Amino acid sequence: MVHTQFIWSHGGNQVFLCGDFTGWIKYQQMVPVEGSSTTFTTICDLPPGLHKFKFLVDGVWRINEQQPFAEDEYGVNNVVLVKQLELMPQTLIVDDGLPVMDIDSLDDHNHADDASMSSSVPHVPLLPLRAEDIETTRHRLSEHLSSYTAYDLIPDSGKVFALDANVSVEEAFLVMHEEGLAVAPLWDEASRQISGMLTASDFILILMELQRNHAMVANNVLELSSISAWKEGKLQLQRRPLIKVDPDETLNAVAIKILHNHISTVPVLYVARDTTCPQLLHVACLGGLLKHIHRHFEHRVGYLPLLQQPVGRLPVGSWTRDIGGARELLTLLTHELLSDAFRLLFDEHISSVPIVDNKGALVNIFSRSDITSLAKGNVYARIQLDQATISQALQLVDKRAHSRFGICTRSDSLYQVVTLLSDPGVRRVVVVEVGTQRVLGLITSRDVFNLIFRDSR
């Protein structure tokens, strides 16, 4: 018998699996995948051979069009070819001769925890990683994104926020915390223009400045200083032209502009004819672009062969030293200081760091955007960065942000990672070891796009 995992990634409240291996009369309930509100999974022991199956989603029979399916006299069913397990080499070689990371041993699927933490594709024969598949995917995605514009990112309904550059620092970051914003455009009333972007990094710099000058806290400087005054005077930040996009620019141009300028978001501004005052339509980010890609290729993943590959075989993301990779993943322990986390985020130019226990198992994620939680109740005025631990800081993080990261394994496909990252609340995916939950890697939206646009940077 072979442990075979089944995935349903199209939502629902209750999902059951039924197939020829259950006699078509027994329904096996599938469980939600941690970090996703739309994906369900279950594992079955199946004999080698071809098997037919379907999903019962909220009382309606459905098939997964992302997976192989066939029609017979009884209707349309998904099919899976289960092969006898074979030992896999520790290192796989791609066509260009470059070594890639080994995939989680198939024996790991004996762990019962798989169903609650992995979003793997069903057990099907592993496709070879070919150089032409990589280039084909990049070309097709580039063509697709070039055929849509920033207008296509704007939701049918919703809110877009801009902060008055003259509001106090304290008020600005409190608004960002309450609205769950990691970045906010700044509106300059005098020039009637979007003058810049306020980010969580600004708040970190402000907190570090406060720690160096306690008199600023005593004098309630944050209540008196405006955002514009702080950025131009207190921090002496170098001003650079605002990076923005026109709604008619292609999604390909939006992605490249974000990547080339090393920013996380870009405002979409429309200037009507015979006026110089821009209208803020949207704030575009890479997560929104991934959501667009997921929506358009959800039922034809085979058109993008690179997305079918396990992430453990791809040069994407950061990985621990024992795994290897283009970039080394850095982690912190729960008892380490908040000041250590700040320095790591800035010195290494990263947006987040996994927090682990003494065995390296995942505990949480600490990110730059979590810093705005310190604005609630003026915690920033009382906390000491060189005394407070990361664990204490994470207790202040808004509980609504619990799904801000997803979890996968090295054998999960890049498409499954894209699925997780297309959720607006998920900004990064942690790669863990099956069973132990030991952190192995971290993949962000930027990592995915760096892989797709590697030749254009």
GUVEXLUM-660340 format. One record per residue: residue in one letter; x, y, z of N, C-alpha, C in turn. Coordinates in steps of 0.1 Angstrom, whole numbers, plus 2048, in hexadecimal, padded with zeros to 3 digits. Layout:
<nodes>
AXYZXYZXYZ...
</nodes>
This chain:
<nodes>
M8087F480080080080080980D800V8048177FA80C8237F880482F7FEH80A83780780484380D80284D801T7F68507FF7F28597F47EA8657F9Q7EF8717F67E887D7FB7DF8837F1F7D38877F57CA88E7ED7C789C7F1I7C58A57E87C48B37EA7B78B97E4W7B08C07EB7A58C87E57A88D77E9S7AA8E07DF7AE8ED7E27A58F87DDH7988F47DC78E8FE7D77839027E1G7869017EE77D9067F87728FC7FBG76990180475E8F980975E8F8818N7538F381E7528F282D7568E3831Q7508DA8297538CC82C7568C581FV7628BE81F7678B78137698A8816F76489F80E76689180F76C88B803L77488180477A8797F977386C7F7C7708697EB76A85C7E87708577DBG7728497DA7788447CE7768357CDD77C82F7C377B8217C17828197CDF78C8207D379281A7DF78A81A7ECT77F8227EB7758217F776981A7F3G7698147E775D80D7E27528167DEW7558237DD74B82E7D974082F7E2I7418297EE73682A7F873B830805K74883080874D836814753844810Y75184E81975685B81776185E822Q76D86281D778865827779874828Q77787983477788783678588D835M78689982E79289F82C7938AB836V7A08AE83A7A28B88457A88C583FP7A58D18457AA8DD83F7BA8DD841V7C08E38387CF8E58397D28F2841E7DB8F184A7DF8FC8527E4908849G7DF91484C7E491F8447DC922838S7D291A8357C991D8297BB91B82CS7B29238277A492282A79D91B81FT7A491681479E9108097A3902806T7AD8FD80D7B38F18097B18E6814F7AD8DA80F7AB8CE8177B38C2813T7B78B981C7BF8AE8187BC8A2820T7C089681B7BF88A8227C988081CI7CC8758237D686B81E7CF85E81EC7D08568147CB8488137D683F810D7D58328157DE8278117D8820805L7DF8217F97D981B7ED7E38117E7P7DE8077E17E77FE7DA7EB8047CDP7F78007C77FB8057BB7F18037B0G7F080D7A77E680B79C7DF818799L7D68187907CE82478D7C1824795H7BE83079B7B28317A47AA83D79FK79D83C7A179384779E78E84C7ABF78B8597AB78685F7B777F86D7B4K7778717BE77087E7BD76F8847CAF76B8917CB76A8997D775B89C7D9L75789B7E574989F7E974B8AC7F1V7488B77EB74A8C47F173C8CB7F5D73A8CB80272D8D18067218CB7FFG7228BD7FE7178B67F87168B57E9V7208BB7E27218BB7D472D8B47CFW72B8AA7C57368A37C073E8AB7B6R74C8AB7B87548B47B07618AC7ADI7688B07A27758AB79F77F8B77A0N78C8B47A17968BE7A279C8BF794E7998C978C79E8CA77F7AD8CD77EQ7B48D07897C28D17897C98C4788Q7C28B978B7C78AC78C7C28A3780P7C989977C7C48907717B688C773F7AE88B7697A088676A79D87F75DA79387675D78F86E75278086C752E77A86A74776B867746769859741D75F85274875B84574474C845744E74683974373783874273183C74FY73883E75A732842766734851769G73B85876073D86676274C86A762V74F87676775D87B76876287A776N76E874777775872784783877783N78987B78E79787D78F79E86F78FV7AA86F78A7B286278B7C0865790V7C585B7977D385B79C7D984E79AL7E684F7957EE8437937F784179EV7F58377A67FD8347B280882A7AEK81582D7B08208257AD82681F7B9Q82C8147B883380E7C383F8177C7L84081A7D484B8237D985881D7D5E8618277D186F8237CE87882D7D6L8848287D988D8317E189183C7D7M8918487DD8958547D58A38597D9P8AB85D7D08B88627D38B886E7DCQ8C28717E48C287C7EC8C38897E5T8CA8897D98CC8957D18C78927C3L8BF89B7BE8BA89A7B08C18A47A7I8C38A079B8CA8A87918C18AD786V8C08BA7848B88BF7798BF8BF76CD8B98C27618BF8C07548CB8C8752D8CC8D47598D88DC7578E38D8760G8E28CD7678ED8C876F8EE8CE77DL8E58D77808E68DD78D8E08D5798P8E68D27A38E08CA7AE8D58D27B5V8CB8CB7B98C08D17C08BD8CA7CDM8B58D07D68B48CA7E38AB8BE7E3D8AE8B57EC8A78A87EC8998AB7F2I88F8A27EE8818A47F287F89B7FED8758A080687289881287088980ES87688081687487281486586E814L86286680B85486180A85085A817D85A85481E85684E82A851857834D85486483384E86E83C83F86F83CH83986A83182A86B83082486183AN82B85984282585184C820859858H82586685982186E864813873863A80B87186D7FD87586D7FB88486CD80688C87080589B8708048A0862D80889885780889D84A7FB8A4846A7F089D8497E38A28457DF8B084AS7E58B48557E28C185B7EB8CC858M7F78C98518008D384F8058D4841S8038CA8388088CA82B7FE8CD821S8018D48167F88D680B7FD8D07FES8038C480080A8BD7F48008B97EAV8058B87DE7FD8B37D37FC8A47D5P7F289D7CF7F088E7D07FD8877CBH7FE87B7D080A8737CC80986F7BEV8108757B58118727A781F8717A3P82386B79783086A793837878792L84387979884A88679884F88A78AL84B89678684F89A77885E89F779P86689C76F8748A176F8748B176EL87E8B77748808C57738888C8767R8828CE75D8898D075188B8DF74FA8978E374989A8F174688F8F773EE88A8F07348808F672B8738F8732D8708F073C8638F374486490074CI87090275187290F75887091B74FE87791A74387692573A868927734T86191B73285391C72D84A922737T84B91F74484392574E84693474FR85293874F85694675085094E744H85194873884C94F72C83D95072CR83694573082894673082294F73AL82894F74682495975082796774CS83296A74683597774282B97C737E82897372E81E97672481097972AH80D97173480097273A7FF980742L80998274A80998F75280A99B749S81099A73D8119A57348049A872DS7FA99F72E7ED9A07277E39A6731Y7E69A873E7DD9AE7477E49BB74DT7DC9C47537E19D07587DE9D1767A7E39DC76D7E19DE77B7D39E077FY7CB9E47757BC9E57777B69D877CD7BC9CD7777B79BF77A7BA9BB788L7C29C278F7C59BF79D7BB9C67A6I7B49D07A17AB9D87AA79E9D07ADP79B9CD7BA78F9C57BD7829CD7B9D7789C57B876B9CC7B57669D57C0S7699D17CC7669DA7D77709D97E2G7729E37EA77C9E27F57809F07F8K78A9F180178F9FE80679E9FF802V7A2A0B8007B0A0E7FE7B3A1A807F7BEA1980F7C2A228197CDA2B815A7CDA388187D8A418177D8A49824L7E4A4B8297E6A538367EAA61832D7E5A6B8397E9A788387F7A7983EA800A7F83680EA7F83A810A88847N806A9084A807A99856801A93862V7FCA878627F7A8186F803A7D877S801A7C88480CA7888D811A6A88AV81DA6788E823A5A88C81AA50894E817A548A080FA4B8A9802A478A2E7FBA5189D7EEA4E8977EFA4688AA7F9A498837FBA418767FDA32878F806A2F882808A218847FDA1A88BL7F5A218937EAA1B8997DFA1888EV7DEA218847D5A1E8797DAA11871M7E6A1186F7ECA058687E99F886FH7EB9F987C7E89ED8847D99E9884E7D19F38867C29F08867BD9EB879E7C39EF86E7BE9EC8617C69E085BG7D09DB8637D89D085E7E19D3852L7E69DF8517EE9E38467FD9E2848A8049DC83F8129DC8408199E8839V8119EE82F8169F982880AA03826A80DA10826802A19823808A2581BP801A29810805A35809803A42811L80CA4C80F80BA58816806A6380DW7FCA6B8127F6A7580A7FBA8380FD801A8B806806A988097FBAA2804E7F4AA880D7E9AB180A7EEABE803A7FAAC28067FFACF800801ACD7F1S807AC27EE80AAC07DF7FFAB87D9R7F6AB37E17EBAAA7DC7F1A9E7D3Q7FAA987DA801A8C7D3803A817DEI804A757D9809A6A7E2818A6C7E3S81DA6F7EF82BA737F0834A687F4G82FA5C7F8838A527FC830A46802M837A3D808831A3180E836A2F81CL82CA2D826830A2A834830A1B836T83BA1683B83CA0783C83FA0484BA83E9F784D8429F285A8509F485DS8599F58538679F8855869A0585BD860A0F857861A1C85D85FA1B86CF855A13870852A1287E85DA0C886I864A028808709FC88687AA06888L87DA0E87E887A19880883A2388BI877A2688B872A2F896874A298A3L870A1C8A5872A168B2881A158B6M889A138AD898A128B089DA208B4E897A2A8AD89BA388B1896A3C8BFL88AA378C2885A3A8CF88DA338DAQ892A278D789AA208E18A7A278E4R8ACA2F8DA8B9A368DB8B7A438E2N8AAA488E28A7A558E889AA558F0H89CA508FC890A4F905889A5C908A890A67906889A7490887EA768FEM880A708F2875A728E8868A6C8EDV869A608F485DA5A8F9857A62904A85FA6790D85AA6F918853A7C913N858A82908852A8E902847A8B8F8N843A7F8F7838A7B8EE83AA808E0V847A7D8DB84AA828CE841A7C8C3L83EA6F8C5835A698BA828A6F8B9E823A758C4816A7C8C3817A898BCL823A8F8BC825A9C8B682AA9C8A8S833A928A5839A92899830A8C88ES830A93883828A8D877831A83870I82BA7B868832A7186083CA78857S838A82850841A8984784DA8F84EA84AA9585A855A9B86285FA91866W859A8686B862A7B87086BA76865K865A7385986DA6D84F877A76849E874A8384887DA8D842887A9284CG883A9385988CA99863893A9086DK88BA89874890A8087F899A7587AL895A6F86F89CA6386A8A6A6785FQ8A4A738598ADA7784F8ADA6D843L8A2A678408A1A5D8368A3A64828Q8AAA5D81F8ACA6181289FA6080AR89AA6B80488EA6B7FD891A657EFR888A5D7EA889A597DC87CA5A7D5P87BA5B7C886EA5D7C1865A527C5L858A557C684EA4B7C984DA417BDI84EA347C184CA2A7B783DA277B6K838A297AA829A277A8827A2179AV81AA1C798817A1778B80AA1D786D808A1D7797FCA227737F3A16771P7E6A187737DDA0C7717DDA05764D7E3A0C75A7E4A0674C7F19FE74BE7FA9FE7548069F77538039E8755T80B9DF74E8089D174F80C9CB75CL8069C075F80A9B976C8189B576BN81D9B276082B9AE75E8349BA763A8309C675F8389D27628369D5771V82B9D27778299D47858329CB78DA8339BE78A83B9B579184A9B9790I84E9BC78485C9C07828609CD78AK8569D678A8599E379185A9E07A0I8529D77A68539D47B48619CD7B7L8649C37AE8709BC7B087D9C47AFH87D9CC7A48899D47A188C9DF7ACN8819E47B28839EF7BB8839EA7CAH8839DD7CC8849D77D98799DD7E3I86D9DE7DE8629E37E68589D77E7S84E9D97F18449CE7F38379D17ECT8349DE7EA8289E37E482A9EF7DBV8209F27D28219FD7CA813A037C8P811A107CA804A167C8800A177B9V7F4A147B67EEA157A97E7A237A8L7EDA2C7A17E7A3A7A17E2A3D793Y7D6A447937D0A487867CFA57786V7D4A5E77C7D3A6C77B7CAA6F76FA7BFA757717B6A787677BBA8375ER7B6A847527BAA8E7487B7A9C74ED7C0AA674C7BEAB47507BEAB575FT7C5AAC7667C7AAE7747D4AA8778T7DAAAC7837E7AA77887E5A9F795C7D8A9F79A7D6A987A77D3A8A7A5P7DBA817AA7D9A727A77CEA6C7B0Q7C8A627AA7BEA5A7B27C4A4D7B5L7C4A4A7C27CAA3D7C77C0A327C5L7C2A287BC7B9A1E7B87BCA117C0H7C8A0E7C37CCA017C97DAA027CDV7DE9F97D67EC9F77DA7EF9E87D6A7F79E77CB7FB9DA7C68069D47CDC8059C67CE8109BF7D58129B27CDL81D9AB7D081F99E7CA8159937CDG8109947DA80698B7DE7F998C7D5G7F69987D17EA99A7C87ED9957BAL7F99967B67FD9907A97FC9817A9L80097B7B47FF96C7B57F19687B6K7E89707BC7DA96D7BD7D496D7AEH7D99767A67D49777987D996B791I7E59677927EB95B78C7E394E790H7E194D79D7DA9427A27CC94179CR7C594C79B7B794C7967B7948788H7C094C7807C094A7717C593C76EF7CE9367767D39297737CF91E77CE7C59217847C191778E7BD90A787H7B790A77C7B28FE7757BB8FA769R7C68FF7687CF8FB75D7DE8FD762V7E18F776D7EE8F87727F98F1769G7F48E77617FD8E17588038EA74EY7FD8F574C8028FF74280E906747L81190575581C90B75B824900762P82C8F875B8328EC76183B8EF76DL8418FB76E84A8FE7798428FD786L83590178682D9027928298F4797Q82B8EA78F8298DC7938348D679BQ8408DC79B84C8D77A284B8D97B1P8518CF7B88528D17C785C8DD7CAV8588E57D48618F07D786F8EC7DBG8708E07E087D8DB7E48878D97D9R8828D97CD88A8D77C188D8E47BAL8888EF7BF8898FC7B88929067BFP89990E7B78A19197BE8989257C2V8909227CC88692D7D188692D7E0G8879397E688693B7F489393A7FBS89293A80889E93981189D92B818W8A992581B8A99188218B491782CT8B290E8358BB90D8408C890783BR8D39098428E090583D8E18F783AD8DB8EE8418DC8E083F8D58DB832I8CB8E482E8C48E18218CC8E7815G8D18F38178D88F980C8CE901803G8D490A7FB8CC9127F28D391F7EFA8CC9277E78D29347E38D493D7EFR8CA93D7F88CB9468048C993D811E8D094181B8CF93A8288C4940830L8BB9378358B093B83E8B593E84CL8B29498518B694C85F8A994B868T8AB9468748A094587D8A494B88BL89A94D89389C9528A18949498ABL89A9488B78939418C288994A8C9T87F9458CF87594D8D687A9568E1H8859528E788A9598F38949648EEE8979658E18A09708DD89997D8DDL8A19888DD89C9958E089699B8D3L88D9A48D68869AC8CB8909B48C3S89A9B98CA8A59C18C38AC9B88B9D8AE9AB8BD8B59A28B48AD9A08A7A8A099F8A989799D89D8979A9894F8979B589A8989C28928A49C288AR8B09BF8908BD9C08898BD9B687EL8B89AA8818B899F8768B09A386AL8A49A986D89B9AD8628A29B8859F8A99C185F8AF9CC8588BC9C8852D8C59C18598D29BE8558D19B4849E8C89AB8498C79A183F8BD9A4834H8B69B08358AD9B582B8A29AA829I89C9A583489199B8328859A1839S87999B83586C9A083B867998847S86D98C84986898485487397A858V87197486387A96A86887295F870P87495286D86D948875872947883I86994688C86C94489A86B93589EV87692F8A38769218A687991E8B4D8769118B887A90D8C58889078C5N88D9018D089A8FC8D189D8F18C8K8938EA8C38958DF8B98938E48AAG8918F18A988F8F689B8818F5896A8788F189E86A8F08998638FE899L85A8FF88F85490C88D84B910899V84C91C89E8449218A983B92C8A3N84193589B83A94189684294888CI83D95388684595B87D845969883F85197088285197E88685598687AS84C98F87684E99786A84E9A686DR8539AE8638539BC8658459C2867S83B9BC86082D9C18628289BF870D82E9B58778299B388582C9BF88EI8369C788A83A9D289382F9DC896T8259DD88D81B9E788F8129E389BS8139D789F80B9D28AB80F9DA8B7L81C9DF8B78219E68C381A9F48C4A8139F88BA80CA058BA800A058C3K7FA9F98C57EE9F88CD7F19FB8DCG7EAA048E27ECA078F07F9A0D8F3N800A138E880DA1A8EA817A108F0V817A048EC8209FA8F282F9FE8EEY830A048E383EA088DE844A118E8A83DA198F0842A238F9847A1C906R843A0F908847A089148519FD912I8519F89068589EC9038679EF901Q8709E790687E9E89058839DD8FBL8889E28EF88C9D88E58979CF8E9D8A09D38F28AB9CB8F78A89C3903Q89B9C39078969BB91288A9B290FA8829B79068769AF90287A9A48F9T8749988FB87798C8F286D98C8E7I8719848DD8689838D185B97D8D5S85C9738DE84F96D8E38469778E9Q84B9808F084298B8F683C9948EBA8449978E183F9A08D78359998CFL83698C8CC82C9848C481F9838CCQ81F9848D98129848E080A9908DDL81099B8D88099A78D58039A78C6V80899D8BE80399D8B07F599A8B0D7EE9A18A77DF9A08A67DC9928A2K7D398C8AA7CF97E8A87C897C89AR7C39878947BE9868877C898287CA7D59848807E09828767E6974878H7DE96A87E7E395D8817E6955874S7E09598697E295285C7EB959853R7F49628587FC96A85080896284AF80995584D81394C84680C93E844G81193883A80D92A83781892083AI81591383981E90983C81E8FF830C82A8FA82C82B8F08228378E7825T8398DC81D8448D481D84C8D5810R8588D08108618D180485B8C97F8S8528C07FB84C8B87F083F8BF7EBD83B8CA7F182F8D17EC8338D87DFS82A8DA7D682D8E07C982D8EF7CBL8348F57C18349047C182690A7BFY81E9027B88109077B78099087C4Q80B8FE7CD8058FE7DA80A90A7E2V81790D7E181C9197E78159267E2V8149267D580D9327CE7FF9337D3T7F89277D57EA9277DA7EA92D7E8L7F392A7F17F492F7FE7F793E7FEL8009437F68049517F57FA9597EES7F19537E77E695B7E07DB95F7EAD7DB95A7F67D395E8017D896C806P7D09768067D598380A7DB984818G7D797B8217DC97B82F7E9973830V7ED96B8267F996382780496A81FR80F96E82681A97681F82696E81DR82796282383395982282F94B825V83694182083493382384092D829V83F92783484A92083B84A911837V85690D8338588FF82F85D8F783CV8558ED83F8598E684B85B8D7848E8628D08518648C28508578BA855V8538B084D8478A98518498A285EG83F8A486783F89D8748458A687FT8528AA87D8598B28878558C1887Q8518C687B84E8D487985B8DC87AR8678D68788738DD8788738E686CV8778F386E8778FD8638838FA85AL8808F984D88A8F684388C902839G88190983788291482D87791E82EL87892982686E93382686C938818I86093981385D93E806853949806T85795480084E9608008499637F1S84096C7F083B96F7E28479757DAR84F97C7E085B9827D98649767D4D86696C7DC86E9617D786895A7CBV85B9597CB8549527BF85695B7B3F8549687B48569717A88659727A4N86E9717AE87C9717AA87F9657A2L87995A7A587B94E79D87594F78FI86995578E862957781869961778F86E96C77F874977777883977778R88996C77B89896C77E8A0972773D89D9707678A597575C8A2984759S89898975F89599775C89A9A1766R8A099C7718A49A577C8B19AB778
</nodes>
